[in-house]
Every structure is written in structure tokens, then in C-alpha cells.
């Protein structure tokens, strides 16, 4: 969103900056039309290996509020934020003990691949070491999202107390709508819970767990390194052995290697976007609905050749 000239002179606009687009979706429905909201991660880019440019630094310095994932996914923003006194909120809370652990291989056993983390210290001091084993794609945890919206709303109320009632009213509407949507998504996804699928890289563990989905592997074990010939053969073996229905590519990664993996194989090809690659700012609920419907679309096509 961009600032609007029609703001009342007694109202102080807010300039909010988030690290990645889905986080902008969490805060977007709470803001007014005269507030501004900017995302640091460039549209279509992967956050893995991303580096801040001088323009990003200026954007951060001008912000009233910073919203970050707080895991290794956006460590590039955290390091800069720690050198400022700008109010911030990180979704990752090291005091919570039920975070999922990173999966260390590219193929998974359904009964064992959702590991859980343990407490990793408190405050900014935990750094990257404390979160190294945590699956950092926590914004896809729909169950936690309603709580995060409440935390964001409270932070905004503290920054602009005169607008507290508006923030609270919007928070209630957003949370109620998201809870209803979650129930609808559960019903829509239920028929596909046993269907095996493979993803481009291991980003969807929280999505899988909350809806009981059956991911059996990832093409990229490291999102910054192309899969080896051996890894491609391992995935091909998994596709056959597990009877995989769909393989999901991502707009943030090149698909040449994926075509090599699937050459000559009877498997559906879908696309999941965990970040919002088109650069269009939409509420979190709409972002998540895109993910759900894209997942279902390939599953339906794969089961009805």
C-alpha cells in the first residue's frame, strides 16, 4: 500500500515493513488506507541466500514497525534490525517447545518425519545457532496465525493508542474469518490426506501437519544447491515406490532440473507458492487459500488422468 493524501491531520500514519510477503498479509488487514506497508524480499525471489541492498537499508531505517519471521529464513533482516531501536515483532518464539525440526534428508517416512523442537533460549541472544535445527517456514502454520494477528494488533495499538479501537475491531474480524476458512480448508483437503506428493524444497511441513497431508520427499535438499544426479535418481525411485500423485514446483526456483526428474514419468505437476511470488499484496487468508487451492488442483488432476 502507499500513503494517501486524504489522511486526517490528527492521525499519524504508520509505516510498516515486513521481511516477506505472507507477513505483510498478516498485518495488511489491520491497517488503514493512509498507512504504508512495504516488503523487503523482492517479488519472485527466494529468501534463502537473499542479501539486503542499500535501498532496503533505507526502507528499514524509515519504518515505524518491523515484522519478521525470526528464523534462519530472514536472518538477513534480523541482523540489521538488531542495530536499530525500531519497534519489532518476530513470529518465532524460542520459549515455545513445539516447533518442528528440519528434515535432514530428501525422503520421509510419514510416521516419523514431523519432529518437534525443544526450548532454545530467549531474546535476541539465541541467534542462528538456537534456531539451526528448526524448520523456519513457520508462517505456514495456520493454527498459530490467529495468535500472531493478535500480537501484531497489540503492537500496533501500543504504537498508535488513539487508534486502538480500530485495530481491535479489525483483529476480531480477521481472526473470525481465518478460523472459518481453516475449517473449510480442512474439509476441502480431507479427501487427499493419504495421497503421496513431492515438493520442490522442504518448506511445507507446518502446512502438512495441520491438515494431515502426506509429503514423501523434496527435490532440493538444500534450496541454494541444485540436486545432484544421484539425488534425481533417488527422487525418481521415490515417485515409483510411493505412487506419488503430484510433484509441486515453486516460482522461486528454476524448473529445468525438475523436468529431468519427471521425464518419462506419469505424475502430475503442480505449483505451490509459499511466498507470494507475483508481488501482489493480499491478506494472509487469501494467500493461504491460493496455496490450498493450488494443492487441491494438482491432486484432482493427478487422480483423474
N, C-alpha and C positions, 0 to 999 in steps of 0.2 A: 504494500500500500504506500501511497505517497501522501505528503501533508496536504491538507485542504485549506484554502484561504478563508473559508467561512467559519472557522472556529471562533467561539465566543472569547472575547478578550480576557475574561476572568478564568478561563480554563487553560491549564498548562498541558500541551500535548506531550505524549510520551514517545521517545524514540527507542524502540526495542530491536535488539539484534540477536539472532539465533545462529547456531553453528550450521544446522542442516534443515532442509525444508519441512520435514514432518514436525519438527519442534515449532516452527512458525505456525503450522496448522493447529497446534495446541493453544497458542496464545492469540491467534488471529480473531477467533470469535468473541474474545473478551474486550477487544479494543474498540475505540470509536473511530469515526471516519477521518478525524483530524490527527490521529496518531500515525506514526510511521513504523513500518516493520520491514527489516532487511535481513536477508540470509547471506552468510559468508560463503558457504560452499557453492561454487558455480554450478549452474544447471547442467545436468548430464555428466558431472564429474563424480568419481568415487572419492569418498573421504579418506580411504586408505592411501597414505603417502601424500596427501594434499599439503600444500605449503601456502602460508599467508603471503600476500603481496603488499606493497606499501598502501595501496588503496584500501585493502582490508584493515590494515592497522589504523588508518584514519577513521574508518567506519566504527571500529570498536571504541576508539577514544571519544567519539561524539555520542555514544549511546548513554541512555539513562538506565538501561537494564539489559543484562546479558543472560541468555538461556542456552545451556549446553547439555549434552548427553552426560558428560563427566566420566566417560570410559576412554579406552585407547582409541576409539573411533574418531574423536575430535580433540585429541591431546594437543594438536596444533593451536587450538583456540584457548585451551586451558592455560597453557604456558604463558601466553600473552596476557590473559585476564589476571593472572596472579601478580602481574607487575602493575596493576591498576587498582583503584579503590572504587570502581564502578560496582553497584549492586548486581549480584548474580545469583543464579539458581542452577544447580546441577541435578539432573534426574537421578543419577547413580548415588545411592546412599550406602557407604561402606559398612554401616552399622547393621544393615539388613543381611540376613544369612541365607536367604533362599534364591540368590541369583544362580543362573545356570552357568555351568562351566563350559569352556571352549571344548569342542570336539577335536581331537588331535589327528584323526585320520579322515580319509575321504569317503569311507563307507561305514554305515552304522547299523547296529542291532537295535531294533525298535524298543526292546525291553530295557536297554541299558544306556541309550545314547543321550538321555536327558539327565546329566549330572547336576548336582546342586553345589553352590559355593558355600563358604563359611565367612564369618566376620573378618574384615581386613583392615581394622584400624579406623581412625576417624579424622575428619578435616582434610585440608589440602595436603597435609604431610604424607598421606598414604601414597601419592604419586602413582607412577605407572607400574611399579613393582607390585603393589597391592591388588591391582586390577588385571594383572597379566593373564591370569587363568580364567577370568570372567568373560562370558560371551557378551561383547559390548553393544550388540544391536538391541538394546533394551527398549527402544521406543516402539518396537513392535509388540510389546506386552500390553495387550488391550485391557487386561484386568487392572494393571497399575495406572493406566492412562487417566481414569476418572480421578484418582488421588492426585496425580500431577496437576491436573487442571485446577484443583482446589489450592494446591501450593502456589501455583502461578498467580491465581486470583488474589491470594493473600499478599503476595509480594507486590502486586500492582496497587492494592489498597494501601499498603504502607508507603508507597511512593507518592500516591495521589489520594490522600484520605478524603478529600472533598468529593471524590468520585466513587467512594466505597460501595454505595448502594447499587450503582450501575454495574460495577464489577460482580457483585454478589448475585444480582438478578441474572446476568448473562451466564455466570458459572452454573447456576441451578438449571438453566435451560440446556446448556451444552451437556452437562452430566446426565440429565434425564434422557436426552436424545441419544447419547452414546450408549447408555445402558440398554435402551430399547433396541438399538442397532445391533449390539452384541448378541442379544437373544435371537434376533433374526438371522444373523450370520451363523450362529451355532446350528440353527435348523437347516440353513442352506448347505452348510458344509458336512453335515452328518452323513449323507449318503456316500461320501468319498473318504471317510476316515480310514478305511482299510486299503485304499488304493496306493501302491508304492509310486514314489516320484523322486526325481533327482533335481537338485538346484545348481545354479552356476557357481555360487560360493556359499559358505555356511553362514547365512545371515538371518535365517527364519526360525530359529529354534523356539523362540518365545511364541511366535505365531503357531507353530506346530503343536506345542504343548497345550496352549489354551484351547485349541479346537480338536485335539486328539488326532492329528494328521500323521501320515506315515512316510516321512522322508527317509530314504535309504542311502543317500550319498550326495557328494558335491564334486563337481568337475575340478574346481580350483581349490586346492588345499590351502594355498596362500594367495589371496586376491591380487597381490602385486607380482606374482610369478606365474607365467604360462605353464600349463600342465605338461609333464614330460610324456614321451611316447609310452612309457610303462604305465603312467597314470591313465592315459587314454584307454589303454587295453584293459586296465582294472575296471574302469567305468563301463566299458562295453560288456565285460563279463558280468558286472552287477546288473546292467539293464536286462540281460538274458536270464540270469539266475533268479532275480527278484520279480520278473514280469512287470517291469516298470511301465506305467501308463503314460507319463509325461516327463519331459525334461524342460526345465524353465531357465531361459536365458535372462539377462538383465541389460538394460540400456546403457549401463555404466561400463560394460566390458565388451571387448571385441568378440565377435561370434565365429571367427574363422576356425579356431580350434574346436568349437562346439560342433561345427559341421563335420569335422573329421571324426569326432566321437560318434556321431549319429549316422554316418554314411552307410547305406545299405540296411539300416535297421528300421523295424516297424514300431515306431514310438512317436507319440505326439510331441510337438514343440510349442511351448507357450512362452510367455514373458511376464515376469514379476518385477515390479519396480519398488524397491524398498525405500526410495529416497524422494521421488517426485522429480524425475529427470527432465520433464517438459518445462520446468521453471514457472509453472502457473501456481500462484498462491491460493490454496484451498484449505478449508477446515480439516482438521485431523480425521473427522468421521468420513468425509468424502475421500480423503487419501486412503483410508483403510478399506473403504468399500471398493475402491479400484483394485486393491490387492486381492480382496476376497473374490470379486467377480472375475478377475483375470485367472486366478487359480481354478475356479469352477469351470470357466470356459474351456480350458485345455483338457480338464478331466472329462468333461462331457464329450468333447470331440474324440478323445482317446478311447473312450468306451463305446463310441458309435462310429466306427470307421466307415 
